[in-house]
Amino acid sequence: MPTEAASTGLDGDVVLSRASGPFVGILADDDQQVWKTDFSKRTVPPEEIQQVGRTRDSIPTIDSPKFIAINNADEWLGDREPVIVLKVGSEARAYPIQIMIWHEIVNDTVGGVPVVVTFCPLCNSAVTFDRGLDGVVYDFGVSGFLRHSDLIMWDRQTETWWQQLTGEAIVGQLSGEHLTLRLSSILSYADFKAAHPSATVLSRETGFDRPYGDNPYVGYDDADSPPHLFQGDPDGRLMPKERVVAINLGKETLALPFSILEQERVVEHRLSEQDIVVFYKPGTQSALDAESISQSRDVGATGVFSSVLDGQKLTFGLSGDRFTDGETGSTWNISGQAIDGPMLGRSLTPIPHGNHFWFAWAAFYPETKVYAGR
């Protein structure tokens, strides 16, 4: 069993130190770091938490993000490179993963709403949340700790620790609270531009010197290789780092393997008494394959939507790289926008989802069902 010692630091802050093994706390500056976190409150066992960095924020977040027009981003961002797409109200933004992979968190305000855009490379999890909770706006940083290989964030107001993949506060004053999920997705830069031609893109002018475009996790997304720093045995129903479309809807969770989606391209399903459709389109590169993201292999992208529009259940098929409904003959893109036919200009209602590695999704949602194909 690991041993922990707690003492009182300056201004009554808690200082934790450790002898060995997993512990709740963080070490720096000769194994001491002052945290104001209330470590008596937590929703997870301490042994599930692993230290991976010497100090909090050793991976620097972007707190004053700058954005540029698409024509300026075209100079350094390839059409097939992956971007996190977020739209709030009428404002849409792209966060290139070639930047996110070095920072993991962007504290931003989009459409007048404070949000936090996150990416955990070890889980391939891109998740966006509101930063506001009960009238307070929080700013987030990288704690230097993982749980189930997933990034643990911390807020700078209460120093509570938050699980990136779920948005749950797991250690500290706000333990048990949940951030509100925002709809976001990973698409190719080309598909983002097609859907949002007047949108903006996170600038490389971050205030930090990083080799944007390079992948520090070369070869990490080999589907059958073990995940880094994962404790326990991954769920054996799929290969550990198989990409899945991960959906948590109502009281049900569902994982759809990319290996099946690549073959079927369109999947219609009923989940929590809702009719949904999943689109898959090739043309989006992995961020975790080759040394240069622009040279990485194609893993594709997905969109998940309600298949009911204006009370009418639509059924979908494939037409090239686009999707056609059988009821109106309209053509739809990967963003759920009708780009031709009687429904031109209409949009399907998006369903929150992620494109995570299987091991991570299964660790947090072990009861999830796995789509086995038609």
C-alpha positions in Angstrom: 0.0 0.0 0.0 1.3 3.5 -0.8 1.9 5.7 2.1 0.9 9.4 2.2 1.7 12.2 4.6 -0.4 15.3 4.8 0.7 18.6 6.5 -0.4 22.2 6.5 1.5 24.6 4.3 1.4 28.3 3.9 -2.0 29.9 4.4 -3.4 26.6 5.6 -3.0 24.9 2.2 -2.7 21.1 2.1 0.7 19.8 1.2 0.8 16.1 0.3 3.9 14.0 -0.1 4.3 10.3 -0.8 6.6 7.4 -0.2 5.7 5.4 -3.4 2.9 4.3 -5.6 -0.3 6.0 -6.7 -1.4 8.8 -4.4 -3.7 11.8 -4.3 -1.6 14.9 -4.6 1.1 16.2 -6.9 4.8 16.6 -6.4 7.2 19.3 -7.6 10.1 21.3 -6.3 11.8 18.5 -4.3 8.6 16.5 -3.9 6.4 19.2 -2.5 3.7 21.2 -4.2 1.1 23.3 -2.5 -2.5 22.6 -3.5 -5.6 24.1 -2.2 -7.6 21.0 -3.2 -9.8 19.5 -0.5 -8.5 16.0 -0.7 -11.0 14.7 1.8 -13.6 14.8 -0.9 -13.4 12.4 -3.8 -15.5 10.1 -5.8 -12.8 7.7 -7.0 -10.3 5.4 -5.2 -6.9 7.1 -4.9 -5.1 4.1 -6.3 -6.8 4.7 -9.7 -4.8 8.0 -10.0 -1.3 8.1 -11.5 1.2 10.8 -11.5 2.8 11.4 -14.9 4.2 15.0 -14.7 6.4 16.7 -12.2 4.3 19.7 -12.0 0.8 20.8 -12.8 0.6 22.7 -16.1 3.9 21.2 -17.3 1.8 20.9 -20.4 0.7 24.5 -20.9 -2.9 25.3 -21.7 -4.0 28.0 -24.2 -5.8 30.6 -22.2 -5.9 33.6 -24.6 -6.5 31.9 -27.9 -6.1 33.8 -31.2 -8.1 32.9 -34.3 -7.5 33.4 -38.0 -9.5 33.2 -41.1 -9.6 30.0 -43.2 -7.5 31.5 -46.0 -4.7 32.2 -43.6 -4.8 28.7 -42.0 -4.6 27.1 -45.4 -0.9 28.1 -45.5 0.0 25.5 -42.8 -3.0 23.2 -42.3 -3.6 20.4 -44.7 -7.1 19.5 -46.0 -7.1 16.0 -44.5 -5.7 17.0 -41.1 -8.0 16.5 -38.1 -9.6 19.4 -36.4 -12.0 19.7 -33.4 -15.1 21.4 -34.7 -17.2 23.5 -32.3 -20.2 25.6 -33.1 -22.0 27.7 -30.5 -24.9 29.7 -31.9 -23.9 31.1 -35.2 -20.1 31.0 -34.4 -18.0 28.0 -35.6 -14.4 27.4 -34.8 -11.8 24.7 -35.6 -9.1 23.7 -33.2 -6.4 21.8 -35.2 -5.2 18.7 -33.4 -1.7 19.5 -34.5 -1.9 22.3 -31.9 -4.1 20.6 -29.3 -1.8 17.6 -29.1 0.8 20.0 -27.5 -1.6 21.8 -25.1 -4.5 19.5 -24.5 -6.8 22.3 -23.2 -8.0 25.6 -24.6 -10.0 27.9 -22.3 -12.2 29.9 -24.8 -15.4 31.8 -25.2 -17.5 31.0 -28.3 -20.8 32.6 -29.2 -20.6 34.4 -25.9 -20.4 31.1 -24.0 -17.3 30.2 -21.9 -16.1 26.8 -23.0 -13.1 24.4 -22.5 -12.0 22.5 -25.5 -9.9 19.4 -24.6 -7.9 16.6 -26.2 -6.3 13.7 -24.5 -3.8 12.0 -26.9 -3.6 8.8 -24.9 -7.3 8.2 -25.3 -7.8 10.0 -28.6 -10.6 11.8 -26.8 -11.7 15.3 -27.9 -14.4 16.6 -25.6 -15.8 20.1 -25.1 -17.6 21.5 -22.1 -19.2 24.7 -20.8 -16.8 26.3 -18.3 -19.7 27.8 -16.4 -21.3 25.9 -13.5 -23.9 27.4 -11.0 -23.0 30.9 -12.1 -19.2 30.5 -11.8 -16.9 30.4 -14.7 -13.9 28.1 -14.2 -10.5 28.0 -16.0 -8.9 24.7 -16.5 -5.3 23.4 -16.5 -3.4 20.0 -16.9 -2.9 18.4 -13.5 -0.1 16.1 -14.3 -2.2 13.1 -13.4 -4.1 10.4 -15.3 -6.9 8.0 -14.5 -7.5 5.1 -16.8 -4.9 6.7 -19.0 -7.1 9.8 -19.3 -6.2 13.4 -18.6 -7.2 14.8 -15.3 -7.9 18.5 -15.5 -7.9 20.9 -12.5 -9.8 24.2 -12.2 -7.9 27.3 -11.0 -10.7 28.6 -8.8 -11.2 25.7 -6.4 -8.4 23.4 -7.6 -10.9 20.6 -7.9 -9.7 17.7 -10.2 -11.9 16.8 -13.2 -12.0 13.8 -15.5 -11.6 14.9 -19.1 -13.5 12.1 -20.8 -16.6 12.4 -18.6 -16.5 16.0 -17.3 -16.9 14.7 -13.7 -15.3 16.4 -10.7 -13.5 13.5 -9.0 -11.3 15.1 -6.2 -11.9 18.3 -4.3 -14.5 20.7 -3.3 -16.8 20.2 -6.3 -16.5 16.3 -6.3 -19.6 14.8 -7.9 -20.4 17.8 -10.1 -20.5 17.4 -13.8 -19.6 19.9 -16.5 -22.2 20.4 -19.3 -21.1 18.7 -22.5 -21.0 20.8 -25.7 -21.5 19.3 -29.1 -18.1 19.0 -30.9 -16.6 16.5 -33.4 -13.4 15.6 -35.1 -13.5 16.3 -38.9 -11.0 16.8 -41.6 -10.1 20.5 -42.2 -11.6 20.2 -45.7 -15.0 19.1 -44.3 -14.9 21.8 -41.7 -14.3 24.4 -44.4 -17.1 23.1 -46.6 -19.6 23.2 -43.7 -18.4 26.5 -42.2 -16.7 28.6 -44.9 -16.8 31.8 -42.8 -15.5 30.3 -39.6 -12.2 30.8 -37.9 -9.3 28.5 -37.0 -7.1 28.5 -33.8 -3.9 30.2 -34.6 -0.4 28.8 -34.2 0.4 32.0 -32.4 -0.1 30.5 -29.0 2.7 32.2 -27.0 4.6 28.9 -26.9 7.3 27.5 -29.0 6.2 24.0 -30.1 6.8 22.0 -33.3 3.2 22.2 -34.5 2.5 19.6 -37.1 4.7 17.0 -35.5 3.3 14.1 -33.6 5.0 13.4 -30.3 3.2 10.0 -30.1 4.5 8.3 -33.2 2.8 5.0 -33.9 0.7 5.2 -30.7 -2.6 4.4 -32.4 -1.7 0.9 -33.4 -5.1 -0.7 -32.6 -3.7 -3.9 -31.1 -1.0 -2.3 -29.0 -1.4 -1.8 -25.2 -2.4 1.7 -24.0 0.2 3.8 -22.2 -0.1 4.0 -18.4 -3.3 2.0 -18.3 -3.9 0.0 -15.1 -5.8 -3.2 -15.3 -6.9 -5.3 -18.3 -8.6 -3.5 -21.2 -12.1 -4.8 -22.2 -11.3 -7.6 -24.6 -14.4 -7.2 -26.8 -12.4 -5.0 -29.2 -8.7 -4.3 -29.7 -7.5 -1.7 -27.1 -7.0 1.2 -29.4 -9.7 0.4 -31.9 -11.4 3.8 -32.7 -15.1 3.7 -31.8 -18.0 6.1 -32.1 -18.9 6.5 -28.5 -22.4 7.5 -27.6 -24.0 8.1 -24.2 -27.7 8.8 -24.7 -30.3 8.6 -22.0 -29.6 5.5 -20.0 -27.8 3.6 -22.8 -24.2 3.7 -24.1 -23.1 2.4 -27.4 -19.7 1.9 -29.2 -19.5 1.5 -33.0 -16.1 0.3 -34.2 -14.5 2.2 -37.0 -13.5 -1.1 -38.6 -17.2 -1.8 -39.1 -18.2 1.7 -40.1 -15.5 1.7 -42.8 -17.4 -1.1 -44.4 -21.0 -0.1 -43.8 -20.5 3.7 -44.0 -24.1 4.4 -42.8 -25.6 2.8 -39.7 -29.2 3.4 -38.5 -29.9 2.4 -35.0 -32.4 2.9 -32.1 -30.8 4.0 -28.8 -32.7 5.1 -25.7 -36.0 5.1 -27.8 -34.4 7.6 -30.3 -33.7 6.9 -34.0 -30.2 7.8 -34.8 -28.0 7.6 -37.9 -24.2 7.3 -37.9 -22.3 8.6 -41.0 -18.7 7.5 -41.8 -16.6 9.3 -44.4 -12.9 8.6 -45.3 -10.5 11.5 -45.7 -9.4 12.4 -42.2 -5.9 11.6 -41.0 -4.8 10.2 -37.7 -3.0 12.6 -35.3 -1.2 9.7 -33.6 0.4 7.8 -36.5 3.3 9.2 -38.5 5.9 11.7 -37.2 4.2 14.3 -39.3 0.5 14.5 -38.9 0.1 15.6 -42.5 1.7 12.3 -43.6 -0.4 10.1 -41.3 -2.8 7.4 -42.5 -6.5 8.0 -43.2 -8.8 6.9 -40.3 -11.9 8.7 -41.5 -14.5 10.8 -39.6 -18.0 10.3 -38.3 -21.2 12.2 -37.7 -24.1 11.1 -35.5 -27.6 12.6 -35.8 -31.2 12.1 -35.1 -32.8 10.5 -38.2 -36.1 12.3 -37.5 -36.6 15.7 -39.0 -39.8 17.7 -38.6 -41.5 14.6 -37.3 -40.5 12.5 -40.3 -38.2 9.4 -40.0 -35.6 9.5 -42.7 -33.7 6.5 -44.0 -30.2 7.0 -45.4 -27.9 5.4 -48.0 -24.5 6.2 -49.5 -23.9 8.3 -52.6 -20.2 8.6 -53.2 -18.8 10.4 -50.1 -22.1 11.8 -49.3 -25.4 10.5 -47.9 -28.9 10.4 -49.4 -32.2 10.0 -47.7 -34.8 7.7 -49.4 -37.8 9.9 -48.5 -36.8 13.2 -50.2 -33.8 12.2 -52.3 -31.8 15.0 -50.6 -28.0 14.8 -50.3 -26.3 15.3 -46.9 -22.7 15.9 -45.9 -20.7 14.5 -42.9 -21.8 17.5 -40.9 -25.5 16.6 -41.3 -26.2 19.5 -43.7 -28.5 19.0 -46.7 -26.4 20.3 -49.7 -28.8 19.3 -52.5 -32.4 18.3 -53.0 -35.7 19.4 -51.5 -34.1 19.7 -48.0 -31.3 22.0 -49.2 -30.2 24.3 -46.3 -31.7 22.1 -43.6 -29.6 20.3 -40.9 -30.1 17.1 -39.0 -30.0 17.4 -35.2 -26.6 16.3 -34.0 -26.2 13.6 -31.2 -23.3 14.1 -28.8 -20.6 11.5 -29.5 -16.8 11.0 -29.4 -14.3 9.2 -31.5 -12.3 7.6 -28.6 -10.0 4.6 -28.3 -12.1 1.6 -27.2 -10.1 0.9 -24.0 -10.8 4.3 -22.6 -14.5 4.4 -23.4 -14.9 0.9 -21.9 -13.0 1.8 -18.7 -15.5 4.6 -18.0 -18.6 2.9 -19.4 -18.0 -0.8 -18.9 -21.7 -1.5 -19.5 -21.6 -0.1 -23.0 -23.0 -2.2 -25.8 -20.8 -2.9 -28.9 -22.3 -2.6 -32.4 -21.5 -5.9 -34.2 -22.6 -4.9 -37.7 -25.5 -5.8 -39.9 
